[in-house]
Amino acid sequence: VKPTVYSVIGALKLQAQLANYEPNVVLINPSDAAEAIYLQDASGAQQFIPDSLQFGGLRPFVSNLVPVGNIYVGTSSIVEEQHGSFILRRGTYGNQFIENEFTIVGEVFSNLKLPTESKKGWVKGSIATVKAALLKP
């Protein structure tokens, strides 16, 4: 009767599941996250959702970088991190050699990789649009 942010998360989770992915992450703005932990019954009374059921069982990442009114639901397993080999550098600078000092730096470079075909494992939804679609006809 009255869809909530919790309902929107469930609908986006279902959309990812219909594409044969198992979503486990939700990216959400703090103001939307505050609303996502409550449900409203048909009479408008608010009910608190227990911690174990909040965010539809998905791991929430709450950030101001997510625009207000948008939610992203996806599968974290398709995001890979490629690591380069470990590089060890030794050197001197200025008069370190005279003072018998040297510097050692260890580096590992990495890149995040999201294969193009796997982008279907992520769903973006506007809260207002999904709520309107979920309204009882």
Secondary structure as GFF3:
##gff-version 3
##sequence-region A 1 137
A	DSSP	alpha_helix	5	18	.	.	.	ID=ss1
A	DSSP	beta_strand	25	28	.	.	.	ID=ss2
A	DSSP	alpha_helix	30	36	.	.	.	ID=ss3
A	DSSP	beta_strand	38	40	.	.	.	ID=ss4
A	DSSP	beta_strand	46	48	.	.	.	ID=ss5
A	DSSP	three_ten_helix	51	57	.	.	.	ID=ss6
A	DSSP	beta_strand	59	62	.	.	.	ID=ss7
A	DSSP	beta_strand	70	74	.	.	.	ID=ss8
A	DSSP	three_ten_helix	76	78	.	.	.	ID=ss9
A	DSSP	beta_strand	80	83	.	.	.	ID=ss10
A	DSSP	beta_strand	87	91	.	.	.	ID=ss11
A	DSSP	beta_strand	103	107	.	.	.	ID=ss12
A	DSSP	beta_strand	110	113	.	.	.	ID=ss13
A	DSSP	three_ten_helix	116	121	.	.	.	ID=ss14
A	DSSP	beta_strand	122	126	.	.	.	ID=ss15
A	DSSP	alpha_helix	127	134	.	.	.	ID=ss16
###
